[in-house]
């Protein structure tokens, strides 16, 4: 697929070789290197409780920032919320180090338009259905597309609403500072709690670099694994699936089949036993009066798109 001209070239912009190589280092090489170093350090010294707690807290903020902020709020407008919450969710998404909000949204909206077809920036079926082709496609969907794709989504085409939003424009402009804070914040907290430089550097490694690498691969597993493995109880035009363990670590994003069946729905886990912490957070914001116009699942649409016996769960969990 990646060798086929995109059907909507007007919606993309060329990426310079220098930027592609920067993506290769920051988004492909660095996360793998951090995970490899984590194995070596854990084997020799172990992971302290303080660093583990800091990493888990930031992991939680990052995953909710991507799933609720970047994805369900900004990309699909599944709900609306008061301005401070909108800004906080966008900042939390930025701290996950997956790019400025407007670019993330532009790429994801293009993915939905061309999902698993020519034009999709990160389909795991890009290189065919053979075993080798699928293996290559999974690597492409997980991280390879950051480097191999020579065109990226044009924000003016795919995210004009965000470019017109003063808050998002400011956050996009401040993204380098947000990225720096993503590493420095846990390091400073680690140093302050331990009252030592050793605590600073240890937290920078575990709650900064390693946490970034884990968040990076966890979230992109939805692009790769949740378009290949799992079940498909809902009828869609693509190969999106529900993959339980991915849903667990992404706070509900792994219930990807329903998401592609009804992209604007605020809840992705709509069947019994499909726990969706991101939907639960949106429900909590709604009950507090901080979120409104929430697009909860439509029973009629759910029944119409179900390709297997479905047992809807009445409340997000």
N, C-alpha and C positions, 0 to 999 in steps of 0.2 A: 504494500500500500504506500509506503513512504517514497517509492520511486515513481508514483503516479502523480501528475500535476493536480494540485488541489482544485476542487470544483468551485471554490470561492476565493480566488487569489486576491481579490480586492479587499477581502477581510483579513489579510495577513500582511506583515511587513518583513523584509529580509533582516537576518541577524548577521552582524559582522563576525568575521572569524575570531577577532579578539574577544568579543562577548561570549561566543560559543566556547572558547577555551576557558574563560572565566567560569562559565556554568559547569564545565567539565571538572574543574578543580574544586569549586565550592559545593556543587550539588551531587557529584558522582564520586570523586576521589576522597574528599574529606570525610563524608559519612562512613564509607567503608573503612578508611584508616582509623577513625575514632572507634568503631566497633572492634576492629582488630586489636587496637591498643587496650581497649577495655578488657578483653579476654586475658591479655598478658598481665595487666595490672591486677585484675581480680585474682588471677591464679597465684600471683606472688604476694599480694598484700591484702586482698579482700576489699570489700566495700563497706564503709562505715555507715552507721545509722543516720547521722546528720546529713551526709551527702545523699543517701537514699531518699530521705524525706524531702529534701530540697528538690531533687530530681523528679519525684512523684508529684509534688505540688505544681512544678512548672509543666510537667507532662500533662496534667489535668487542665491547666489553664490553656495550654497550646491546643490540645485536642478539642476542647469546647470552643476555642477561638476559631479553629478551622471549621468544625462541624456546624456550630450554631451561628458564628459570626460570618466568616467568609462564604460558607456554603449556603445554609438555609436562609439567612437574612439577606446578605448582599447579592448573592448570585441569583437565587430563585425567588426572593421576596415572599417567602412563606409566611412571614409575619412582619408587623411593624412594631417599633418600640420607641420609647422616649429617647431623646437625644443622648443623655449621658450613658445609657446602656448601649446604644448603637456604637458610640465612640469606644466604649470599654471593650465591646466584643471585637471591634475592628483592630484595636491595639493588641488584644490577646491573639488574634490571628496573625498579626505581624510578628509577634514574638516567636511564632513557630518557624520563622525564617523560610517561608515559601514564596516570598516576593511581595511587592506592594499589592494592596487589595484589588485595585482596578485591573492589574495584569492577571492575577489569579482568577478573577471573575471572568475576564475575557477568554482565557484559555478554557475554562470549564463550560462556558456557554457554547463555545464552538464545539467542544467535545459532545455536548448533548445534541447539537444539530446534526452532526455527522457520525454519531456513535457507532463504532466498529465498521465504519465505511471509509472510503477515501475522503480525507479532510479531517478526520479525527486525529488530533495531535498525539494521542498515546493509546491506541488500541493494541492489545496483545495479539491480535490476529493480523497485524500488519504484514507479516511475512509468510502467511499461509497456514495450513492446518497440519502439516507434517510434524513429526516429533521435533525435529531440529528447528523447523520454522516457528513452532509454538514456543520453544525454549528461547529462541532469539527474540520473539515477540514479547515474551514476559519480561525479559531484560530491558527491552525497549520501553515497555509501558511503566516499568518500575522506576528507572532512572535514565535509560539511554536516550530518550527523546530530548532531554535537556541539551544534549550535545549534537545529536544527529539531525534534528529538525532545523532546517535552514531558514524557516520562516516562523514567526510567532504571531499570535493573534493581535490584531490592531484594536487597541482599546477604544478608539473613536468609533469603530464599527460595532464592537461587541459590548462595550460598557459605557455608553454615552451618559447614562444616568449617574454613574459614579464620578465621571469627569466633571459633571455639573454640580456635584455635591461639595460644598466648601470644606466640610470636615474630612472627607475622604481625600480630597486634593492635598490638604495639609498633612495628613498621615502618610500619603504616598511620598510627598517631598521629604518627610522626616524619617522615611524607612531606614536609611543608614544608621540613624541614631537609635531607632527601635531595635535594629539588628544588633548593634553594639550592646544595648541594654540587656538583650536576651542572654548574652554571655557574662556581662559584668554584674548584673543583679544577683545571680546566685553566688558568684565569687565573693562579692562584698558581704552578702549575708553569711556565707561560710566563714569568712575571715572574722566578722564581728562576733558570731556565735562561739567560735573557737578562740578568739582573741589571739590569732596567730596568722602568719603568712602561709604556713603549711595548710591551714584550713581554707585560706583564700584559693590557693592553687589546686587543692583537692576538689573543692566545690566547682571551680572553673572547669576542671576536667569532667567530673561525673555529672553534675547538674547543668553544665554548659555544653561541652562538646558531645559527650555521650548521649545526653538527653536529646540534643538536636538530631543526632544520627538516628536514634530510635524513633522519634516523632516523624522524621523524614520518611523512613521506610514503612512505618506503620500506616501513615496516611496514604502513601502511594500504592500500598498493597490493594487498596480499593480499585485503583486503575487497572492493576494487573490481575491479581488473583480473583477478584470479584467480577471479572468478565470472562473467567474460564472455568472455575470450579464452584460447586455448590448446586443448590436447587433453583428452579425457575417456576414458581407457582403462578406468576402473572405473565400475561401475554405482552411482549414488547417487540419492537422491530430490531433490537440489538441482542447481544449475548450477556447482558447483565445478569448477575446471580445473587442469591442470598448465601452468605458464607458466615456461619455462626461465630467462629473464633475471631474473624476479622471484625465482625460487629461488636464483639466484646471489647476488643482493644481500641476501637475507634468510637466508642460510645454511641453505637447505633448506625454508623455509616455503612457497615458491611451488609445491612439489609438493602442491598443495592438494586435488586430486581424491582421492588415496589417503587423505589426512587425514580427509576427510569420509566416506570409505568405512569407515574404521576409526579413529575419533577417539582411542582410547586407545593406539594404536601409537606407540612411541617413535621410530620412523623414518618419515619422510614420503616420502623418495625411495626407492622399493622396486624400480624397474625399472633395467635396465642403463643406465649413463650418467647416472642421477639422483643426482648427488653431493649429500650431505646432511651438511655440517659439524656441524650441531647433533647429529645422531645419532652422529657420530664422537666428539664431546665426551662424550656420554653413555656410549659404549662405553669411552672412556679412563677415565672415572670408575668404571665397573664393574670394569675390570681393576685399578684401584688399590685396590679394595675400598671405595670411597666411595659407590658406587651399587649398588642391588640390586633384585630383583623387577622387572627391566626387561621391558617388554612388547614384544619384538621381533616382526616380522611373522610371522603364521601362514601357512605355505604353502597350507594347505587353504582358508583364507579368501581369500587372494590369488587362487587359481585360481577360486574360486566367484564373485568379484566382478569378474573381468577381463572386459571387454567387447571387448577387442582382444588379439591375440597379445602376451603379456607375457614378458619375459626377466628374471626376478628376479636381482638382484645380491646375492651371498652376504654381503658385508661392507659396513658403512657406510663411506662415504668422504667 
